[in-house]
Amino acid sequence: MRARGLLLAICLALSAPLAAIPAAGAAGAAAHSSSVRTCGYLRASVPYTHHGTADRWRVYVNGAATCASAVAVLNAVIHARATQHLGRSEASSYFVEAGWLCPFGNMGQQTCELPTRLPARPPIRARALALDCATPGRGCPAHVPSDDL
């Protein structure tokens, strides 16, 4: 009888680390849910214009935002419909659209962040990126790492 109790105690001790595996898997699934999603395309010209639709741009998003909202915001920025705030330099200039903050774009890409509240930036709830598919050497990959957003 005593040997059976000892055997049961050993089995329980050895199975304890296995009980933690589902919890770790659930945490990993939560982290994966904030990964970058590839959303689709929009059409716009470079430099940004109200009506230009020459180039195809691919949109990516991560965080607490939908693809539809990311595409809509980036479309408004790239078509010069977002509210523009001009700073002393291009580096301190940005667009605001639907609560998103979007610095002036680099050649072939436009980023935006959805802060908890404007004008303060952190913490960031979501990030979005549009890449011009016609940009040589980069194009529009099927997936981008979260560090690119």
N, C-alpha and C positions, 0 to 999 in steps of 0.2 A: 504494500500500500504506500509506504514511504517512498519507494523507488518511483512509483507512478506519479506522485506529487512532484518529485524532483524532475522527472521527465517533462511534465506539463510546464513547470516553471522555465525550463531550458527552451522549450518550444516557443513559449510566449516571448521570452527575451530575444530569441533569434528572429521572430516574426515582426517585432516592433519596427525595425528599419524599413521593412516592406510596407508597413501601413503608411509611411510617409510618402511613398511614391505617388499615389493618386493626388495628394495635395500639391506636390511639386509639379505634376503634370498640369493641374488646374492653373497654377501660377504661370507656367509657361504658356498656356493658352491665352491667359489675360495679356501677357506681354506681346504675344503674336498678334492680338487684335489691334494693337496700336502700330503695327507695321505699315509700310507704305503700300497704298492701293493705287493701281493704275486705273485712271478714270475714263479716258476717252480722248477726244480731240476737239479743238476749236480752230477756226481759221482767222488769221490776222496778217497784216502786212508789217514789215519793218522798214523804216521807223513806224511807231504806233500812229495809227490814223483812225478816224471815226468809222470809215467805210471800207477800209482795205481788207481783203480776204485772200491774199495771194498765197501765203504759207500755211501749212498745217502744223499745229502745235499740239503736243501730247501733254495731258494734265495728270499729275500725281498728287496724292494727299495722304497725310497721316494725322492721327489724333482724333479729337471729337468733332468731326465735320463730315458731311456727306460729299460724295463726288459732285452731286448737282450744285451744291453751294460753292464748292471750290471752282468748278468750271464757270459758274456765273460771275464770281468775283474776278477771276483772272480774265475772263472775256471783257468785263467792264473796264478793267485797268488797261488791257492791251488795245482796246478800242477807244481809249481816252474819254470814257464816260464816268470814271471814278473821280472823287474830289481830290484835287491836286494841292499839296502843301509844298511850297517852294522855300527851302532853307537858304542859307548863305552859300551852299555848294550843292552839287549833285548828291554827294554823300549824305547830306542832312535833309534831302528832299524825299517825299514819299506820297503815296496815294492812300486814301481811306475809302472803303466801300463795305457797307453792311457789317461794320464792326471789325473788318479785317484791316490790317496795316501792311502796306506793300511798298517796300523801298523801290526807288527807280531801278529798272531792270538792267542787266548786263546784256551784252550782245548775245542774242539767241536764247535768253532765259529770263523768266520773271518769277519771283518768289513772293509769297504773302504769308503773314502770320495772323492767327486769331487769338489776340491776348484776352485775358480775363476781363480787362477793362481798358479803355483808351484814356489818355495817351500812354499810360504805363505799359510796358511790354511784358515782363514776366509776371506770373507764369503764363506760358503759351498753351492754349487748348488744342490748337491744330496748326499745321503748316501745309502749304500748297506750293506746287512748282509747275510751271509750264515751260516746255522745251520746244524750240523751233526745230522741226524735223529737217529743215533745209540747212542747218548749221553743219558745215563740214567737220568731220572728225568726231562728232558727238551724235548727231541725229536724234532719234527718239527710241531709246531702248525700251524693251518690254517691261523692265523693272529697274528701279533705281534704289540705291541704299538710302537708309534714313538720314545719313550724314549729308546727303545732297540737298535735303530740304531745309 
